[in-house]
C-alpha cells in the first residue's frame, strides 16, 4: 500500500517518550552531575555547618531541576480507558485496547496499547506526540498522523484538540500551558537570583526570592488548572468515557512550590529570632570573623605607624 494506490501508507509508529523526553533527561543528568560534584568537594568545606551546607545545596539543585524538567514532561494531566473499538478505517473488526491521554505544557501524548499487544498480525503499541509549541502547530502533527495512517482511536482523540474541532479544547490548553510555562521560567530566574543572594550577609533577601519562586510555581499551577473549570467536550468510546486527572508533574510542582514557601518563611523567622544561628548555617560567621581580623590587623598597622611617627626625634634636638 503506497502513494501509487492513492491511499495513505501505514508507516511504523513514531516512538517518543511520553513522560521524560530527551530535554528532561538532559536536565536531570546535568543536575545529578552537579550534585555529585558538590558531594565530592564536601570534605573541603570548613566549619560545623557542613551537613547543612550539603542539605542546602542539594535542596536548591532539586528545586532548580524540578522547575526546568516539568516544562518538558507530558504528565501534568493523564487519563486512560479500556474500550472495544475499531482499529482502522473502513474496518468492522473490533479490538480491545487501552487508550491513554497525557497532557503537558508543550503538547500531549496519545497512547494505544492492545489487549493483548499482538493482534491481527500486528503489534498494537503506539505512543504519539502532538505539540502546540510556538515553533510547531498542533494541526500540522495531526495532518502528519493522517498521512501516516495511524489507528482510528488515536486520530479520534487528536481530532478533539484541533483548531477546527467544535470542542475548542486546544485553545484552552494551549493558552493555559503558555502562561504556566512562562511562570515556571520566571520561577527559574528567581531561583537563580536567590542562590546569589544567599551568599551575601543579608540572608532575608534570598528568602524573599525563594518565596517569589514558590509564588510563581503556584501561579503556574493555577493557570494550568483553570482549564478544567472551562467547558470542554467529552471523549467517548461507546459507553466508556476518557477522563483525565492531575498527574505527577502537577503534584511535584505543587510540593516544590510549598517547600519553597516553607523554606523562605523559616529563614525569615530564624533571622529575626536567631540571626547568629542563620549566619553560622550559611557560613557567614566565618566570613565576618575573617573581616574583623583583617580590620584589626589594619588598625594595628595604622597605630604602629602613628607610634613610629610620634617617636621621631627632630633634627634641631639632635644638634
One Martini backbone bead per residue (centre of mass of N, CA, C, O) as a GRO file, in nm:
protein
  319
    1UNK     BB    1   0.092   0.038   0.027
    2UNK     BB    2   0.065   0.355  -0.150
    3UNK     BB    3   0.072   0.629  -0.357
    4UNK     BB    4  -0.021   0.468  -0.614
    5UNK     BB    5  -0.303   0.385  -0.458
    6UNK     BB    6  -0.426   0.646  -0.321
    7UNK     BB    7  -0.304   0.594  -0.031
    8UNK     BB    8  -0.227   0.566   0.293
    9UNK     BB    9   0.041   0.480   0.450
   10UNK     BB   10   0.177   0.233   0.685
   11UNK     BB   11   0.366   0.328   0.929
   12UNK     BB   12   0.557   0.327   1.173
   13UNK     BB   13   0.557   0.420   1.478
   14UNK     BB   14   0.613   0.684   1.687
   15UNK     BB   15   0.885   0.713   1.905
   16UNK     BB   16   0.803   0.853   2.223
   17UNK     BB   17   0.844   1.002   2.515
   18UNK     BB   18   0.582   1.069   2.766
   19UNK     BB   19   0.746   1.167   3.028
   20UNK     BB   20   1.060   1.157   2.926
   21UNK     BB   21   1.252   1.341   2.752
   22UNK     BB   22   1.546   1.458   2.646
   23UNK     BB   23   1.543   1.725   2.804
   24UNK     BB   24   1.484   1.605   3.084
   25UNK     BB   25   1.729   1.416   3.097
   26UNK     BB   26   1.945   1.635   3.072
   27UNK     BB   27   1.869   1.789   3.327
   28UNK     BB   28   1.906   1.559   3.529
   29UNK     BB   29   2.203   1.498   3.466
   30UNK     BB   30   2.320   1.777   3.534
   31UNK     BB   31   2.221   1.785   3.835
   32UNK     BB   32   2.359   1.524   3.923
   33UNK     BB   33   2.646   1.614   3.859
   34UNK     BB   34   2.642   1.855   4.053
   35UNK     BB   35   2.589   1.693   4.310
   36UNK     BB   36   2.844   1.517   4.295
   37UNK     BB   37   3.044   1.752   4.308
   38UNK     BB   38   2.961   1.858   4.593
   39UNK     BB   39   3.024   1.592   4.739
   40UNK     BB   40   3.329   1.583   4.675
   41UNK     BB   41   3.385   1.885   4.810
   42UNK     BB   42   3.296   1.858   5.110
   43UNK     BB   43   3.573   1.821   5.273
   44UNK     BB   44   3.655   2.137   5.203
   45UNK     BB   45   3.453   2.222   5.413
   46UNK     BB   46   3.426   2.448   5.660
   47UNK     BB   47   3.284   2.370   5.952
   48UNK     BB   48   2.982   2.276   6.127
   49UNK     BB   49   2.785   2.336   5.857
   50UNK     BB   50   2.819   2.104   5.644
   51UNK     BB   51   2.543   1.953   5.632
   52UNK     BB   52   2.378   2.208   5.563
   53UNK     BB   53   2.522   2.274   5.301
   54UNK     BB   54   2.438   2.015   5.155
   55UNK     BB   55   2.132   2.050   5.189
   56UNK     BB   56   2.115   2.322   5.042
   57UNK     BB   57   2.226   2.230   4.769
   58UNK     BB   58   2.032   1.993   4.708
   59UNK     BB   59   1.766   2.152   4.731
   60UNK     BB   60   1.834   2.359   4.511
   61UNK     BB   61   1.873   2.154   4.281
   62UNK     BB   62   1.591   2.034   4.295
   63UNK     BB   63   1.433   2.288   4.229
   64UNK     BB   64   1.567   2.344   3.953
   65UNK     BB   65   1.497   2.071   3.818
   66UNK     BB   66   1.190   2.093   3.840
   67UNK     BB   67   1.145   2.358   3.685
   68UNK     BB   68   1.265   2.247   3.413
   69UNK     BB   69   1.138   1.959   3.366
   70UNK     BB   70   0.819   2.026   3.368
   71UNK     BB   71   0.825   2.170   3.084
   72UNK     BB   72   0.870   1.864   2.925
   73UNK     BB   73   0.650   1.714   3.033
   74UNK     BB   74   0.344   1.472   2.997
   75UNK     BB   75   0.217   1.466   3.328
   76UNK     BB   76  -0.010   1.677   3.430
   77UNK     BB   77  -0.232   1.511   3.257
   78UNK     BB   78  -0.427   1.209   3.296
   79UNK     BB   79  -0.560   0.922   3.097
   80UNK     BB   80  -0.775   0.620   3.081
   81UNK     BB   81  -0.914   0.353   2.860
   82UNK     BB   82  -1.119   0.068   2.811
   83UNK     BB   83  -1.184  -0.058   2.477
   84UNK     BB   84  -1.415  -0.130   2.204
   85UNK     BB   85  -1.270  -0.096   1.881
   86UNK     BB   86  -1.165   0.024   1.603
   87UNK     BB   87  -0.860   0.033   1.425
   88UNK     BB   88  -0.958   0.098   1.131
   89UNK     BB   89  -1.050   0.207   0.848
   90UNK     BB   90  -1.289   0.027   0.695
   91UNK     BB   91  -1.350  -0.146   0.971
   92UNK     BB   92  -1.530  -0.405   1.176
   93UNK     BB   93  -1.308  -0.472   1.363
   94UNK     BB   94  -1.278  -0.555   1.696
   95UNK     BB   95  -1.088  -0.410   1.971
   96UNK     BB   96  -0.884  -0.440   2.260
   97UNK     BB   97  -0.806  -0.127   2.424
   98UNK     BB   98  -0.577   0.125   2.540
   99UNK     BB   99  -0.650   0.464   2.609
  100UNK     BB  100  -0.423   0.742   2.623
  101UNK     BB  101  -0.371   1.060   2.811
  102UNK     BB  102  -0.115   1.323   2.785
  103UNK     BB  103  -0.054   1.633   2.949
  104UNK     BB  104   0.128   1.930   2.871
  105UNK     BB  105   0.304   2.226   2.796
  106UNK     BB  106   0.386   2.122   2.484
  107UNK     BB  107   0.153   1.891   2.494
  108UNK     BB  108   0.062   1.562   2.371
  109UNK     BB  109  -0.022   1.215   2.450
  110UNK     BB  110  -0.099   0.914   2.262
  111UNK     BB  111  -0.213   0.597   2.356
  112UNK     BB  112  -0.186   0.244   2.227
  113UNK     BB  113  -0.301  -0.068   2.371
  114UNK     BB  114  -0.318  -0.395   2.344
  115UNK     BB  115  -0.558  -0.677   2.431
  116UNK     BB  116  -0.335  -0.783   2.320
  117UNK     BB  117  -0.068  -0.663   2.149
  118UNK     BB  118  -0.100  -0.913   1.960
  119UNK     BB  119  -0.282  -0.838   1.661
  120UNK     BB  120  -0.341  -0.902   1.342
  121UNK     BB  121  -0.029  -0.919   1.288
  122UNK     BB  122   0.020  -0.697   1.520
  123UNK     BB  123   0.157  -0.414   1.700
  124UNK     BB  124  -0.021  -0.262   1.969
  125UNK     BB  125   0.207   0.018   2.026
  126UNK     BB  126   0.138   0.343   2.088
  127UNK     BB  127   0.323   0.675   2.071
  128UNK     BB  128   0.196   1.001   2.042
  129UNK     BB  129   0.299   1.331   1.944
  130UNK     BB  130   0.151   1.661   2.023
  131UNK     BB  131   0.212   1.995   1.938
  132UNK     BB  132   0.193   2.367   2.074
  133UNK     BB  133   0.418   2.528   1.998
  134UNK     BB  134   0.567   2.794   1.843
  135UNK     BB  135   0.719   2.605   1.618
  136UNK     BB  136   0.447   2.421   1.643
  137UNK     BB  137   0.163   2.274   1.513
  138UNK     BB  138  -0.094   2.069   1.581
  139UNK     BB  139  -0.220   2.026   1.291
  140UNK     BB  140   0.039   1.916   1.164
  141UNK     BB  141   0.049   1.653   1.328
  142UNK     BB  142  -0.230   1.555   1.239
  143UNK     BB  143  -0.167   1.534   0.934
  144UNK     BB  144   0.065   1.334   0.968
  145UNK     BB  145  -0.113   1.113   1.094
  146UNK     BB  146  -0.292   1.074   0.845
  147UNK     BB  147  -0.062   1.000   0.646
  148UNK     BB  148   0.033   0.747   0.830
  149UNK     BB  149  -0.214   0.582   0.938
  150UNK     BB  150  -0.345   0.587   1.203
  151UNK     BB  151  -0.535   0.493   1.430
  152UNK     BB  152  -0.851   0.581   1.520
  153UNK     BB  153  -0.823   0.651   1.827
  154UNK     BB  154  -0.600   0.865   1.789
  155UNK     BB  155  -0.753   1.050   1.587
  156UNK     BB  156  -0.998   1.106   1.767
  157UNK     BB  157  -0.847   1.251   1.996
  158UNK     BB  158  -0.688   1.460   1.824
  159UNK     BB  159  -0.940   1.603   1.696
  160UNK     BB  160  -1.031   1.752   1.965
  161UNK     BB  161  -0.750   1.952   1.939
  162UNK     BB  162  -0.827   2.102   1.707
  163UNK     BB  163  -0.916   2.401   1.559
  164UNK     BB  164  -1.181   2.276   1.402
  165UNK     BB  165  -1.296   2.198   1.656
  166UNK     BB  166  -1.582   2.250   1.858
  167UNK     BB  167  -1.439   2.221   2.140
  168UNK     BB  168  -1.179   2.410   2.194
  169UNK     BB  169  -0.930   2.280   2.373
  170UNK     BB  170  -0.663   2.389   2.263
  171UNK     BB  171  -0.683   2.688   2.346
  172UNK     BB  172  -0.698   2.632   2.647
  173UNK     BB  173  -0.435   2.467   2.685
  174UNK     BB  174  -0.236   2.656   2.539
  175UNK     BB  175  -0.273   2.907   2.717
  176UNK     BB  176  -0.226   2.777   2.993
  177UNK     BB  177   0.059   2.660   2.922
  178UNK     BB  178   0.195   2.926   2.856
  179UNK     BB  179   0.166   3.061   3.140
  180UNK     BB  180   0.289   2.831   3.301
  181UNK     BB  181   0.569   2.840   3.163
  182UNK     BB  182   0.634   3.136   3.228
  183UNK     BB  183   0.629   3.099   3.540
  184UNK     BB  184   0.858   2.886   3.547
  185UNK     BB  185   1.079   3.074   3.430
  186UNK     BB  186   1.054   3.282   3.655
  187UNK     BB  187   1.129   3.085   3.880
  188UNK     BB  188   1.416   3.032   3.773
  189UNK     BB  189   1.518   3.322   3.806
  190UNK     BB  190   1.465   3.349   4.116
  191UNK     BB  191   1.645   3.110   4.192
  192UNK     BB  192   1.914   3.227   4.100
  193UNK     BB  193   1.906   3.487   4.275
  194UNK     BB  194   1.884   3.347   4.551
  195UNK     BB  195   2.165   3.209   4.540
  196UNK     BB  196   2.320   3.475   4.536
  197UNK     BB  197   2.199   3.604   4.804
  198UNK     BB  198   2.300   3.370   5.002
  199UNK     BB  199   2.611   3.488   4.991
  200UNK     BB  200   2.509   3.707   5.168
  201UNK     BB  201   2.452   3.854   5.472
  202UNK     BB  202   2.155   3.903   5.365
  203UNK     BB  203   1.924   3.648   5.379
  204UNK     BB  204   1.635   3.776   5.331
  205UNK     BB  205   1.658   3.816   5.026
  206UNK     BB  206   1.661   3.516   4.952
  207UNK     BB  207   1.389   3.450   5.089
  208UNK     BB  208   1.215   3.627   4.904
  209UNK     BB  209   1.289   3.471   4.640
  210UNK     BB  210   1.177   3.199   4.732
  211UNK     BB  211   0.889   3.299   4.758
  212UNK     BB  212   0.868   3.380   4.458
  213UNK     BB  213   0.909   3.098   4.348
  214UNK     BB  214   0.659   2.969   4.478
  215UNK     BB  215   0.452   3.167   4.352
  216UNK     BB  216   0.506   3.092   4.054
  217UNK     BB  217   0.429   2.792   4.079
  218UNK     BB  218   0.137   2.836   4.175
  219UNK     BB  219   0.048   3.004   3.927
  220UNK     BB  220   0.091   2.777   3.722
  221UNK     BB  221  -0.124   2.589   3.843
  222UNK     BB  222  -0.362   2.780   3.811
  223UNK     BB  223  -0.344   2.805   3.505
  224UNK     BB  224  -0.381   2.499   3.439
  225UNK     BB  225  -0.649   2.445   3.616
  226UNK     BB  226  -0.846   2.639   3.454
  227UNK     BB  227  -0.933   2.432   3.232
  228UNK     BB  228  -1.132   2.254   3.408
  229UNK     BB  229  -1.353   2.495   3.431
  230UNK     BB  230  -1.390   2.462   3.142
  231UNK     BB  231  -1.562   2.384   2.878
  232UNK     BB  232  -1.577   2.046   2.741
  233UNK     BB  233  -1.525   1.776   2.572
  234UNK     BB  234  -1.604   1.445   2.536
  235UNK     BB  235  -1.443   1.123   2.537
  236UNK     BB  236  -1.608   0.877   2.347
  237UNK     BB  237  -1.641   0.504   2.375
  238UNK     BB  238  -1.936   0.454   2.366
  239UNK     BB  239  -1.967   0.378   2.714
  240UNK     BB  240  -1.690   0.522   2.730
  241UNK     BB  241  -1.481   0.753   2.922
  242UNK     BB  242  -1.231   0.994   2.893
  243UNK     BB  243  -1.051   1.068   3.183
  244UNK     BB  244  -0.891   1.326   3.367
  245UNK     BB  245  -0.595   1.393   3.576
  246UNK     BB  246  -0.382   1.480   3.789
  247UNK     BB  247  -0.027   1.450   3.799
  248UNK     BB  248   0.301   1.435   3.874
  249UNK     BB  249   0.396   1.725   3.784
  250UNK     BB  250   0.186   1.880   3.941
  251UNK     BB  251   0.257   1.771   4.231
  252UNK     BB  252   0.558   1.841   4.222
  253UNK     BB  253   0.514   2.146   4.198
  254UNK     BB  254   0.350   2.179   4.456
  255UNK     BB  255   0.562   2.076   4.658
  256UNK     BB  256   0.788   2.274   4.577
  257UNK     BB  257   0.634   2.538   4.634
  258UNK     BB  258   0.580   2.483   4.935
  259UNK     BB  259   0.879   2.449   5.011
  260UNK     BB  260   0.959   2.740   4.943
  261UNK     BB  261   0.779   2.872   5.151
  262UNK     BB  262   0.899   2.734   5.402
  263UNK     BB  263   1.191   2.826   5.367
  264UNK     BB  264   1.140   3.132   5.373
  265UNK     BB  265   0.993   3.150   5.649
  266UNK     BB  266   1.213   3.019   5.825
  267UNK     BB  267   1.441   3.221   5.761
  268UNK     BB  268   1.294   3.476   5.861
  269UNK     BB  269   1.248   3.376   6.149
  270UNK     BB  270   1.546   3.315   6.227
  271UNK     BB  271   1.662   3.601   6.172
  272UNK     BB  272   1.480   3.742   6.393
  273UNK     BB  273   1.578   3.548   6.634
  274UNK     BB  274   1.858   3.392   6.499
  275UNK     BB  275   2.113   3.534   6.338
  276UNK     BB  276   2.364   3.362   6.418
  277UNK     BB  277   2.257   3.092   6.316
  278UNK     BB  278   2.230   3.171   6.018
  279UNK     BB  279   2.528   3.245   5.979
  280UNK     BB  280   2.635   2.959   6.038
  281UNK     BB  281   2.470   2.801   5.824
  282UNK     BB  282   2.601   3.008   5.586
  283UNK     BB  283   2.903   3.082   5.663
  284UNK     BB  284   2.914   3.394   5.780
  285UNK     BB  285   3.083   3.396   6.044
  286UNK     BB  286   3.365   3.349   5.916
  287UNK     BB  287   3.366   3.602   5.743
  288UNK     BB  288   3.343   3.804   5.978
  289UNK     BB  289   3.602   3.717   6.123
  290UNK     BB  290   3.795   3.784   5.892
  291UNK     BB  291   3.719   4.083   5.872
  292UNK     BB  292   3.794   4.155   6.164
  293UNK     BB  293   4.094   4.074   6.140
  294UNK     BB  294   4.163   4.271   5.917
  295UNK     BB  295   4.084   4.527   6.074
  296UNK     BB  296   4.282   4.483   6.309
  297UNK     BB  297   4.541   4.481   6.141
  298UNK     BB  298   4.500   4.763   6.024
  299UNK     BB  299   4.490   4.915   6.297
  300UNK     BB  300   4.771   4.822   6.395
  301UNK     BB  301   4.931   4.951   6.166
  302UNK     BB  302   4.841   5.240   6.217
  303UNK     BB  303   4.936   5.261   6.513
  304UNK     BB  304   5.234   5.196   6.454
  305UNK     BB  305   5.284   5.437   6.265
  306UNK     BB  306   5.213   5.654   6.475
  307UNK     BB  307   5.431   5.580   6.682
  308UNK     BB  308   5.672   5.626   6.499
  309UNK     BB  309   5.612   5.929   6.440
  310UNK     BB  310   5.620   6.019   6.749
  311UNK     BB  311   5.936   5.907   6.787
  312UNK     BB  312   6.049   6.126   6.627
  313UNK     BB  313   6.343   6.317   6.598
  314UNK     BB  314   6.445   6.611   6.579
  315UNK     BB  315   6.711   6.784   6.441
  316UNK     BB  316   6.759   7.018   6.660
  317UNK     BB  317   6.795   6.818   6.899
  318UNK     BB  318   7.050   6.675   6.790
  319UNK     BB  319   7.215   6.946   6.793
   0.00000   0.00000   0.00000
